[in-house]
């Protein structure tokens, strides 16, 4: 058997494997990379997140951000990545970064692009805004692209906005993931738990469709177990970037509830991503009392979120300044009911034990209540 025959047979045997791999890629769920995943402001691509850190002064937040940015950009080990502007009085820090985004890597090939970006953080008492913009790509040393002409909805999605354009899909996915990674870095700098997969599990985790907490729609609060500070992370992307279909939980895994027929009790160490999504885009109702006919119900107009604090699952609900808060102030226990859009029965029910407030409520400001989750039920 000559060399050409062996080569032909090898390629022939490898073809089904390649076709299977390609088929798997085509079945990938790209929901979170579709419409709105790459936000634009006045025609420019700008990824942004607002972090609310009650109890921290502007100076404390500024110092934390400055230290984080210097260390984060220094990791790139090149002079092009550095802090280029800072104004402590105004609470502003800006830096430029240059690093690699790897699309795929194997023993025989390495597909990657160099990404250049600007990151700006504006610090204020109790919060900071992180913005990632002016994104540029350099591919194969000579090919240069701007984010605005490469990964936006106009170019990277098909005409019906239901699929990623094949040639640009990897660029859009990896850039969105890159932004999420930056924002998670910031959250961790303030003491939030790092929910990113471990290095050895990363490849398998990337194949899953459940997004990290920083990628979830709507407000997400992360409990800080070290500084006893609650960190609220909100996206500036519109809530409708998550299709309503994804907000109806799939059949959850758990034991059937004896108290509420049609619901199952969820392990609090493994809260499904659907519940996080509902917190951001569904309707959140606070119920106080056990007697159905004497129960006080109110909508958390300013939203809510889930997180972990001192190793325990907690739920946050926020009342707007114009809402009455007397009932929840007096309550020791209450129930949160999460309704998916256009639904009249709750998709999730969260029983909470109210925790003492760590901050003094301010007149005319929203009030956030933190409750340790005693039981989480999801509709089957």
C-alpha positions in Angstrom: 0.0 0.0 0.0 1.6 3.3 -1.1 1.7 6.6 0.8 -1.1 8.2 -1.2 -3.5 5.3 -0.5 -2.7 5.5 3.2 -3.3 9.2 3.2 -6.6 8.8 1.3 -7.9 6.2 3.8 -6.8 8.3 6.8 -8.7 11.3 5.4 -11.7 9.1 4.6 -11.8 7.8 8.2 -11.5 11.2 9.7 -14.3 12.7 7.6 -17.2 11.3 9.7 -15.5 12.6 12.9 -15.1 16.1 11.4 -18.7 16.1 10.2 -19.9 15.1 13.6 -17.9 17.9 15.2 -19.3 20.4 12.8 -22.8 19.1 13.4 -22.3 19.6 17.1 -21.2 23.2 16.5 -24.3 23.9 14.5 -26.5 22.6 17.3 -24.9 25.0 19.8 -27.3 27.2 21.7 -26.3 30.8 20.9 -29.3 32.5 22.5 -27.2 34.7 24.8 -25.1 35.9 21.8 -28.0 37.1 19.7 -29.8 40.5 19.6 -28.4 43.0 22.1 -25.5 40.9 23.2 -23.2 43.5 21.8 -24.6 46.8 23.0 -24.1 50.0 21.1 -24.2 53.7 22.2 -24.4 56.3 19.5 -23.2 53.7 16.9 -20.2 52.7 19.1 -19.8 49.3 20.8 -19.8 49.9 24.5 -20.0 47.0 27.1 -20.9 48.4 30.5 -21.9 47.3 34.0 -22.8 49.3 37.1 -21.7 47.9 40.4 -23.5 49.2 43.5 -21.5 48.7 46.7 -23.5 50.1 49.7 -21.3 51.3 52.5 -18.2 52.0 50.5 -17.0 55.6 50.0 -15.9 56.9 46.6 -12.3 56.9 47.8 -12.4 53.2 48.8 -14.0 52.2 45.5 -11.5 54.3 43.6 -8.5 52.7 45.5 -9.9 49.2 44.8 -10.4 49.9 41.1 -7.0 51.5 40.7 -5.3 48.5 42.3 -7.3 46.0 40.3 -6.8 47.8 36.9 -3.0 48.1 37.4 -2.7 44.4 38.2 -5.2 43.3 35.5 -3.4 45.2 32.7 0.0 44.3 34.0 -0.8 40.6 33.4 -0.5 41.2 29.7 3.2 41.9 30.1 3.5 44.6 27.5 3.8 48.4 27.6 0.7 48.9 25.6 -1.5 47.7 28.5 -1.5 50.3 31.3 -3.4 52.9 33.2 -3.4 56.1 31.0 -5.5 58.5 33.1 -6.7 58.9 36.7 -8.4 61.6 38.6 -9.0 60.7 42.2 -11.2 63.8 42.9 -13.6 62.9 40.1 -13.2 59.2 40.8 -12.2 58.3 37.2 -9.7 55.7 36.1 -9.0 54.8 32.4 -6.7 52.2 30.9 -5.9 50.6 27.6 -5.3 46.9 27.1 -3.9 44.6 24.5 -4.1 40.9 24.8 -4.9 37.7 23.0 -8.3 36.1 22.5 -8.0 32.4 21.5 -10.6 30.9 19.2 -9.2 27.4 19.1 -6.0 25.7 20.0 -4.5 22.3 19.3 -1.2 20.6 18.9 -1.2 21.5 15.2 -2.8 24.9 15.1 -3.6 28.1 17.0 -6.4 30.4 15.9 -6.4 33.7 17.8 -6.7 37.4 17.5 -5.1 40.4 19.2 -7.7 42.6 20.9 -7.1 46.2 21.8 -9.6 48.1 24.1 -10.1 51.0 26.4 -11.6 50.5 29.9 -13.0 53.4 31.9 -14.3 53.3 35.5 -16.2 56.1 37.1 -16.4 55.8 40.9 -19.0 57.5 43.1 -20.1 56.9 46.7 -21.6 53.4 46.8 -21.2 52.5 43.1 -19.0 52.5 40.0 -19.6 52.2 36.3 -17.3 50.1 34.2 -17.2 50.7 30.4 -15.3 48.7 27.8 -15.1 50.3 24.4 -12.9 51.3 21.4 -12.4 47.6 20.7 -10.1 46.7 17.8 -8.9 43.3 16.4 -5.6 42.4 14.7 -5.8 39.0 13.0 -2.9 37.2 11.4 -0.8 40.4 11.9 -2.2 42.2 8.9 -6.0 42.0 9.1 -7.5 44.8 11.2 -11.1 45.1 12.2 -13.2 47.5 14.3 -15.9 46.0 16.6 -18.5 48.3 15.1 -18.0 46.7 11.6 -17.4 43.2 12.8 -19.4 41.9 15.7 -22.5 44.2 15.9 -26.1 42.9 15.3 -25.9 44.5 11.8 -23.0 42.4 10.6 -22.8 39.3 12.9 -26.5 38.2 12.8 -28.5 36.9 9.9 -31.4 39.0 8.5 -34.0 37.5 10.9 -31.6 38.0 13.9 -32.0 34.3 14.9 -28.5 33.0 14.1 -24.9 34.2 14.1 -23.3 34.6 10.7 -20.9 31.7 10.3 -17.7 33.6 9.6 -18.2 36.1 12.4 -19.7 33.9 15.0 -16.4 33.1 16.8 -15.5 36.8 17.0 -18.9 37.8 18.6 -19.0 34.9 21.1 -15.4 35.4 22.3 -15.7 39.2 22.6 -18.9 38.9 24.7 -17.2 36.3 26.8 -14.2 38.6 27.1 -16.3 41.4 28.4 -18.0 39.1 30.9 -14.6 38.0 32.1 -13.5 41.6 32.7 -16.7 42.4 34.7 -16.3 39.2 36.8 -12.7 40.4 37.6 -14.1 43.6 38.9 -16.8 41.8 41.0 -14.1 39.6 42.5 -11.9 42.6 43.3 -14.7 43.8 45.6 -14.9 40.4 47.3 -17.6 38.7 45.3 -17.3 34.9 44.7 -15.7 33.9 41.4 -18.2 31.8 39.5 -16.0 31.1 36.5 -15.2 27.4 35.9 -11.9 26.0 37.0 -9.2 25.8 34.3 -9.4 22.1 33.9 -13.1 22.2 33.4 -13.2 25.3 31.2 -13.5 23.5 27.9 -16.5 21.4 29.0 -18.1 24.4 30.8 -17.9 26.5 27.6 -20.1 24.0 25.9 -22.9 24.6 28.4 -25.5 27.2 27.7 -26.0 28.5 31.2 -24.4 32.0 31.5 -22.3 33.2 34.4 -23.9 35.5 36.9 -22.4 38.6 35.3 -24.0 37.6 32.0 -27.4 37.1 33.4 -30.1 39.7 32.5 -31.3 42.2 35.0 -30.0 43.0 38.5 -27.8 40.4 40.2 -26.5 40.8 43.7 -23.4 39.0 44.9 -22.8 38.6 48.7 -19.4 39.6 49.9 -18.3 37.2 52.6 -15.1 39.0 53.6 -16.1 42.6 54.0 -19.8 42.0 54.8 -20.7 44.2 51.9 -23.4 43.5 49.4 -22.5 44.0 45.8 -25.2 44.7 43.3 -24.4 44.2 39.6 -26.8 45.6 37.0 -26.5 45.6 33.3 -27.2 48.6 31.1 -28.5 46.4 28.4 -32.3 46.4 27.9 -34.2 43.5 29.6 -35.7 42.4 26.3 -32.3 41.1 25.1 -33.3 37.8 26.7 -36.1 36.1 24.8 -39.2 35.5 26.8 -39.0 31.8 26.0 -35.9 31.4 28.1 -37.7 32.8 31.2 -40.0 29.9 31.5 -38.1 27.3 33.6 -37.7 23.9 32.2 -38.8 21.0 34.4 -36.5 21.4 37.4 -34.7 18.7 39.3 -35.6 18.3 42.9 -38.0 16.6 45.3 -41.8 17.2 44.9 -43.1 19.7 47.4 -45.7 18.4 49.8 -46.9 21.9 50.6 -47.4 23.2 47.1 -48.6 20.7 44.5 -47.0 21.2 41.1 -43.8 22.5 42.5 -40.5 20.9 43.4 -38.0 21.9 46.1 -34.6 23.0 44.7 -31.2 22.4 46.3 -30.0 25.8 47.4 -26.4 25.0 46.5 -27.4 24.6 42.8 -29.9 27.4 42.0 -30.9 27.0 38.3 -30.0 29.8 35.9 -33.7 30.2 35.0 -34.3 31.7 38.5 -31.5 34.3 38.0 -33.1 35.2 34.7 -36.6 35.5 36.3 -35.1 37.8 39.0 -33.9 40.1 36.2 -36.8 40.1 33.8 -39.8 38.7 35.6 -42.2 40.2 38.1 -41.2 40.0 41.7 -44.0 40.0 44.4 -43.3 40.1 48.1 -45.9 38.2 50.3 -46.0 38.8 54.0 -48.0 36.5 56.2 -49.3 32.9 56.0 -53.0 33.5 56.0 -54.1 33.7 52.4 -57.0 36.0 53.2 -54.9 38.4 55.4 -51.7 38.4 53.4 -49.9 41.6 52.4 -48.7 41.5 48.8 -46.5 44.1 47.2 -44.4 44.3 44.0 -40.7 45.0 44.4 -40.7 47.9 42.0 -36.9 48.3 42.0 -36.2 44.6 41.4 -34.4 41.9 43.1 -31.6 39.4 42.8 -30.0 36.2 44.2 -26.6 35.6 45.6 -24.6 34.0 48.4 -23.5 35.6 51.6 -21.3 33.8 54.2 -21.9 30.6 52.3 -25.7 30.9 52.5 -28.1 31.5 49.6 -29.8 34.9 49.9 -32.4 36.8 48.1 -32.5 40.6 47.7 -35.6 42.7 47.0 -35.7 46.4 46.6 -38.6 48.8 47.1 -38.7 52.1 45.3 -38.8 55.3 47.5 -42.5 55.8 46.9 -43.5 52.4 48.2 -44.7 51.6 51.8 -42.1 49.6 53.6 -43.8 49.3 57.1 -45.0 45.7 56.6 -41.7 44.3 55.5 -39.8 46.3 58.2 -41.9 44.5 60.9 -41.8 41.1 59.3 -39.3 38.4 60.3 -40.2 36.1 57.4 -41.7 36.7 54.0 -42.1 34.9 50.6 -40.9 36.1 47.2 -42.9 35.0 44.2 -41.4 35.2 40.7 -43.7 35.5 37.7 -42.6 35.0 34.1 -43.9 37.5 31.6 -47.7 37.0 30.9 -48.0 34.3 33.6 -50.6 34.5 36.4 -49.0 31.8 38.6 -45.5 32.1 40.0 -42.7 30.1 38.3 -40.6 30.2 41.5 -41.5 30.7 45.2 -38.7 31.7 47.6 -39.3 31.5 51.4 -37.0 33.9 53.2 -35.9 34.8 56.7 -35.1 38.5 56.9 -31.5 39.3 57.8 -30.5 42.5 59.8 -29.7 45.5 57.6 -26.1 46.5 57.5 -26.8 50.0 56.2 -29.0 52.8 57.5 -31.9 53.5 55.1 -31.7 57.0 53.5 -34.9 59.1 53.0 -35.9 59.3 49.4 -33.7 56.3 48.4 -34.7 52.7 47.4 -34.7 50.2 50.3 -33.1 46.8 49.8 -34.0 43.9 52.0 -31.8 40.8 52.3 -33.3 37.4 53.3 -31.7 34.1 53.9 -33.4 31.6 51.6 -35.1 28.9 53.6 -36.8 27.1 50.8 -36.9 27.5 47.0 -39.7 26.0 45.0 -40.0 25.8 41.2 -43.0 25.1 39.1 -42.8 21.7 37.3 
